[in-house]
Amino acid sequence: MRRILYIEDDPASRLLVRKLLTPAGFEVVDATDGIDGIKKAQRGSFDLILVDIAIPGLDGYEVTLRLRSLPSLKDVPIIAVTAEGSRNTSLSVGCTGFMQKPINARTFVDVVESYLGGKREGLNAEESGEHLRQQSQRIVGHLEQKVAELSQANERLIELDQARKEFYRNISHELSTPMTPIVGYAKLLLDEELGTLTPAQQKALRSLSQCVDRLRGLIDNLLDVTGLETGKLKFHSSPLDLLQVLREAEQETLELRRKKSQTLIEDIPGAAAFPLRGDGPRLGRALSQLLENASKFSPSGGRIGLLVQPFGSGVEIIVADEGAGIAEPYRERIFEPFFQIDGTPTRAQGGTGVGLALVRGVARGHGGDISFSPNPITIGGVEFKGAVFRLELPGPDATSRPPAAP
């Protein structure tokens, strides 16, 4: 079946052409604007292309010039079908023929057949050159307009992005302020500093305290990631006990693993031997985030791997899980602030989408980095085929780079 691409923004015109050509044995593929038409022409194989001149974005003249630059369309007839365009300009930019709207339903199929059969319209060299010159001037003017529009849009996006960062930072700060007394009073009650508690009250307060701690962690993550984006987050450098940082991160995420009956498989025998400098609390929160993610995305009863090994003059910390892994298109985007593969309110896993952005920011703030590896890894004799994250930290003598935006 012969295929025809029709580039036209008017639905009524597309419907008419389809009704006329389909019974005659043609397959008609529609494109609603110039960019869409070019993409479909590049991807598909067509016997003839119909293009309206007055279409959004790139007009029909510009589309024809682009199509004629494609080797695969060098000999494909391109017919201008328009009520507003110029026949001479259409032919000058590479159209094979020109059809005036409104379409004549009685003769339309025969005209299309004639162009498929070899009919060509043309201009002499002098006429063609003059019309090409005029069209080039119009294209330059069009491009100048588009560049100006894009520049304005880009400036506006930069302003909106900065406003978004400041908003998240301000709202996180406002949420953080009342959390301090809430955490304090919850601890006073649990420690029975304000009176003896019944077992039921203790159970309720423990649940409350856990929720408060989680909420505070989310707020702290928002504060840090917006601080990284705005360049306002500062890192403190002091000698680090990596083994202690790891143990604290394991303890912080222990309850989540218990709830899902998960096992932590670790291989960190030399962790205490690595001399590191950095911001211990923030590095600990980054490791907790990796362990928390591994637990969230691993099945109940599954295993989570933690490996520490030398990396150059520094150390590499690997966290692996038994989840479904991460599809290739998302492997870089997962480190963007607020990006989630499933961002719907009904997603299976919670969170705000800032965890991995924070981990990357902390890693880079220490002169290191984090990456996702698609390759399985064996830790403690167990092969992990899910997500594998590699956190690299330099040794104390390495030149540290300033914190980068996540």
Secondary structure, DSSP 8 states (H G I E B T S, - for coil): -EEEEEE-S-HHHHHHHHHHHGGGTEEEEEESSHHHHHHHHHHS--SEEEE-SS-SSS-HHHHHHHHHTSGGGTTS-EEEEESSS-HHHHHHTT-SEEEESS--TTTHHHHHHHHHTT------HHHHHHHHHHHHHHHHHHHHHHHHHHHHHHHHHHHHHHHHHHHHHHHHHHHHHHHHHHHHHHHHHHTTTTS---HHHHHHHHHHHHHHHHHHHHHHHHHHHHHHHHT------EEE-HHHHHHHHHHHTHHHHHHTT-EEEEE-TTGGG--EEE-HHHHHHHHHHHHHHHHHHS-TT-EEEEEEEEETTEEEEEEE-SS----GGGTTGGGSTT--SS-STT-SS---S-HHHHHHHHHHHTT-EEEEE-S-EEETTEEE-S-EEEEEE--TTS--------
